[in-house]
Amino acid sequence: MISELMILGEAAEAVGGISGNITQAVGGAGAAIGVGLIGSKAVEAVGRNPGAFGNILTLGIIAMALAEGLGILAFFVSK
């Protein structure tokens, strides 16, 4: 009886580790995709209106920081 409970406990820990790793992967991939999209749209916007470079750069940096922050938050929440 006790050995069966120990085996079930080990299996639960293994499943928890797998789901945590999947959460980290999805969070990291989401952050990477978000930063890529923000960067590409910022380059397009500067290409259309070079005079707004400073404003676009500022907004792009803020948006990228928020996207990365959500990715880091996913890493901390998953463990």
N, CA, C and O of each residue as an XYZ file, in Angstrom:
316
protein
N       0.817     -1.193      0.000
C       0.000      0.000      0.000
C       0.861      1.258      0.000
O       0.629      2.180     -0.781
N       1.840      1.285      0.869
C       2.701      2.466      0.962
C       3.540      2.600     -0.311
O       3.732      3.710     -0.807
N       4.035      1.492     -0.837
C       4.843      1.566     -2.059
C       4.005      2.048     -3.240
O       4.508      2.757     -4.111
N       2.717      1.662     -3.271
C       1.843      2.140     -4.347
C       1.639      3.645     -4.253
O       1.624      4.334     -5.273
N       1.482      4.160     -3.037
C       1.327      5.608     -2.852
C       2.600      6.353     -3.246
O       2.538      7.451     -3.799
N       3.747      5.755     -2.961
C       5.008      6.397     -3.330
C       5.145      6.460     -4.848
O       5.617      7.463     -5.384
N       4.742      5.415     -5.535
C       4.806      5.392     -6.996
C       3.871      6.448     -7.577
O       4.235      7.150     -8.521
N       2.663      6.564     -7.016
C       1.725      7.585     -7.485
C       2.276      8.986     -7.232
O       2.099      9.877     -8.063
N       2.934      9.188     -6.107
C       3.528     10.497     -5.809
C       4.629     10.857     -6.797
O       4.731     12.003     -7.235
N       5.453      9.870     -7.145
C       6.509     10.116     -8.130
C       5.924     10.429     -9.495
O       6.441     11.294    -10.203
N       4.862      9.746     -9.874
C       4.220     10.005    -11.163
C       3.627     11.408    -11.190
O       3.704     12.091    -12.211
N       3.036     11.846    -10.080
C       2.458     13.192    -10.022
C       3.546     14.246    -10.152
O       3.340     15.260    -10.819
N       4.704     14.028     -9.530
C       5.818     14.968     -9.654
C       6.314     15.027    -11.096
O       6.640     16.105    -11.594
N       6.373     13.891    -11.762
C       6.836     13.861    -13.151
C       5.884     14.617    -14.060
O       6.317     15.375    -14.928
N       4.587     14.416    -13.864
C       3.599     15.110    -14.689
C       3.655     16.607    -14.415
O       3.526     17.408    -15.340
N       3.845     16.997    -13.151
C       3.965     18.411    -12.815
C       5.172     19.048    -13.487
O       5.095     20.188    -13.944
N       6.276     18.332    -13.553
C       7.463     18.851    -14.220
C       7.254     19.008    -15.718
O       7.720     19.978    -16.316
N       6.561     18.062    -16.320
C       6.297     18.140    -17.761
C       5.392     19.319    -18.072
O       5.652     20.069    -19.013
N       4.327     19.492    -17.288
C       3.410     20.598    -17.569
C       4.087     21.931    -17.314
O       3.796     22.905    -18.009
N       4.988     22.007    -16.331
C       5.735     23.240    -16.095
C       6.641     23.576    -17.264
O       6.765     24.740    -17.644
N       7.273     22.567    -17.833
C       8.150     22.798    -18.976
C       7.358     23.247    -20.206
O       7.823     24.090    -20.972
N       6.173     22.689    -20.390
C       5.337     23.103    -21.516
C       4.901     24.552    -21.336
O       4.888     25.325    -22.295
N       4.546     24.919    -20.111
C       4.155     26.299    -19.828
C       5.301     27.257    -20.103
O       5.093     28.331    -20.667
N       6.496     26.879    -19.713
C       7.655     27.729    -19.980
C       7.907     27.864    -21.469
O       8.236     28.950    -21.946
N       7.758     26.781    -22.205
C       7.986     26.829    -23.653
C       6.976     27.728    -24.341
O       7.339     28.525    -25.206
N       5.710     27.605    -23.962
C       4.676     28.436    -24.576
C       4.875     29.900    -24.210
O       4.717     30.778    -25.058
N       5.219     30.170    -22.959
C       5.475     31.547    -22.536
C       6.664     32.161    -23.258
O       6.604     33.314    -23.685
N       7.735     31.407    -23.397
C       8.908     31.910    -24.109
C       8.650     32.121    -25.590
O       9.101     33.106    -26.174
N       7.922     31.191    -26.193
C       7.598     31.331    -27.616
C       6.671     32.520    -27.849
O       6.833     33.256    -28.822
N       5.702     32.706    -26.958
C       4.796     33.843    -27.082
C       5.520     35.169    -26.968
O       5.239     36.105    -27.718
N       6.457     35.251    -26.026
C       7.240     36.480    -25.873
C       8.105     36.735    -27.103
O       8.218     37.873    -27.557
N       8.711     35.689    -27.639
C       9.558     35.849    -28.829
C       8.742     36.289    -30.039
O       9.174     37.154    -30.801
N       7.578     35.703    -30.215
C       6.714     36.099    -31.332
C       6.258     37.547    -31.162
O       6.235     38.315    -32.123
N       5.895     37.912    -29.927
C       5.456     39.284    -29.667
C       6.536     40.303    -29.959
O       6.263     41.334    -30.575
N       7.753     40.035    -29.528
C       8.863     40.962    -29.785
C       9.145     41.057    -31.277
O       9.420     42.143    -31.787
N       9.080     39.945    -31.975
C       9.306     39.965    -33.421
C       8.263     40.777    -34.161
O       8.593     41.551    -35.060
N       7.000     40.603    -33.783
C       5.932     41.369    -34.431
C       6.062     42.865    -34.137
O       5.877     43.695    -35.027
N       6.377     43.199    -32.899
C       6.540     44.612    -32.539
C       7.693     45.227    -33.324
O       7.576     46.337    -33.842
N       8.805     44.502    -33.409
C       9.955     45.022    -34.153
C       9.659     45.206    -35.628
O      10.046     46.214    -36.218
N       8.982     44.250    -36.225
C       8.702     44.364    -37.654
C       7.738     45.514    -37.942
O       7.909     46.237    -38.923
N       6.730     45.682    -37.092
C       5.777     46.777    -37.300
C       6.432     48.128    -37.040
O       6.086     49.115    -37.690
N       7.369     48.187    -36.105
C       8.081     49.443    -35.851
C       8.939     49.818    -37.055
O       9.007     50.991    -37.422
N       9.584     48.850    -37.666
C      10.394     49.131    -38.854
C       9.510     49.606    -40.000
O       9.873     50.535    -40.722
N       8.358     48.978    -40.170
C       7.421     49.421    -41.209
C       6.949     50.850    -40.959
O       6.849     51.651    -41.889
N       6.661     51.162    -39.699
C       6.172     52.502    -39.371
C       7.244     53.565    -39.618
O       6.938     54.653    -40.105
N       8.483     53.256    -39.287
C       9.571     54.211    -39.534
C       9.802     54.362    -41.031
O      10.123     55.454    -41.501
N       9.642     53.283    -41.782
C       9.788     53.369    -43.232
C       8.733     54.265    -43.860
O       9.006     54.947    -44.849
N       7.542     54.270    -43.300
C       6.467     55.111    -43.834
C       6.600     56.563    -43.389
O       6.292     57.483    -44.148
N       7.067     56.767    -42.139
C       7.167     58.118    -41.600
C       8.462     58.258    -40.804
O       8.462     58.098    -39.583
N       9.567     58.557    -41.492
C      10.863     58.633    -40.801
C      10.923     59.725    -39.733
O      11.731     59.639    -38.808
N      10.091     60.734    -39.849
C      10.105     61.813    -38.861
C       9.598     61.399    -37.491
O       9.884     62.069    -36.499
N       8.865     60.328    -37.423
C       8.310     59.859    -36.150
C       9.184     58.788    -35.507
O       8.706     58.001    -34.690
N      10.450     58.756    -35.871
C      11.348     57.713    -35.384
C      11.410     57.667    -33.861
O      11.325     56.587    -33.277
N      11.556     58.809    -33.215
C      11.696     58.851    -31.759
C      10.468     58.311    -31.035
O      10.588     57.531    -30.090
N       9.296     58.728    -31.481
C       8.066     58.252    -30.845
C       7.867     56.753    -31.064
O       7.455     56.031    -30.156
N       8.162     56.301    -32.271
C       8.000     54.875    -32.578
C       8.995     54.042    -31.773
O       8.653     52.967    -31.280
N      10.213     54.533    -31.640
C      11.223     53.818    -30.870
C      10.793     53.692    -29.410
O      10.904     52.621    -28.814
N      10.308     54.780    -28.848
C       9.870     54.758    -27.452
C       8.728     53.769    -27.237
O       8.772     52.944    -26.324
N       7.709     53.858    -28.085
C       6.582     52.939    -27.950
C       6.995     51.490    -28.199
O       6.499     50.576    -27.539
N       7.904     51.283    -29.150
C       8.384     49.928    -29.432
C       9.134     49.328    -28.259
O       8.947     48.155    -27.936
N       9.981     50.119    -27.618
C      10.743     49.617    -26.467
C       9.803     49.276    -25.318
O       9.966     48.244    -24.665
N       8.824     50.136    -25.070
C       7.861     49.864    -23.994
C       7.071     48.586    -24.297
O       6.892     47.747    -23.415
N       6.606     48.438    -25.525
C       5.820     47.257    -25.890
C       6.667     45.990    -25.813
O       6.178     44.952    -25.368
N       7.928     46.059    -26.237
C       8.795     44.884    -26.152
C       9.069     44.507    -24.702
O       9.128     43.323    -24.369
N       9.238     45.506    -23.839
C       9.464     45.219    -22.424
C       8.247     44.532    -21.813
O       8.391     43.614    -21.005
N       7.052     44.971    -22.194
C       5.842     44.321    -21.681
C       5.723     42.880    -22.182
O       5.335     41.990    -21.424
N       6.050     42.649    -23.439
C       5.991     41.290    -23.988
C       7.002     40.378    -23.289
O       6.681     39.238    -22.952
N       8.201     40.869    -23.074
C       9.221     40.082    -22.385
C       8.826     39.854    -20.931
O       9.079     38.785    -20.376
N       8.207     40.853    -20.318
C       7.764     40.712    -18.935
C       6.738     39.605    -18.778
O       6.766     38.865    -17.795
N       5.835     39.487    -19.738
C       4.857     38.403    -19.686
C       5.530     37.042    -19.859
O       5.123     36.059    -19.240
N       6.562     36.988    -20.703
C       7.311     35.736    -20.859
C       8.029     35.346    -19.579
O       8.028     34.176    -19.197
N       8.639     36.310    -18.917
C       9.329     36.043    -17.655
C       8.321     35.637    -16.581
O       8.592     34.745    -15.776
N       7.160     36.292    -16.569
C       6.114     35.935    -15.617
C       5.663     34.488    -15.820
O       5.401     33.778    -14.849
N       5.573     34.057    -17.062
C       5.199     32.661    -17.338
C       6.253     31.699    -16.788
O       5.910     30.619    -16.308
N       7.531     32.078    -16.853
C       8.582     31.222    -16.300
C       8.433     31.077    -14.783
O       8.592     29.985    -14.239
N       8.127     32.191    -14.107
C       8.019     32.137    -12.637
C       6.750     31.414    -12.195
O       6.779     30.674    -11.211
N       5.658     31.609    -12.888
C       4.395     30.992    -12.490
C       4.423     29.483    -12.728
O       3.785     28.727    -11.996
N       5.152     29.048    -13.739
C       5.139     27.619    -14.082
C       5.882     26.757    -13.063
O       5.646     25.550    -13.005
N       6.744     27.321    -12.286
C       7.513     26.516    -11.307
C       6.986     26.679     -9.919
O       7.514     26.077     -8.984
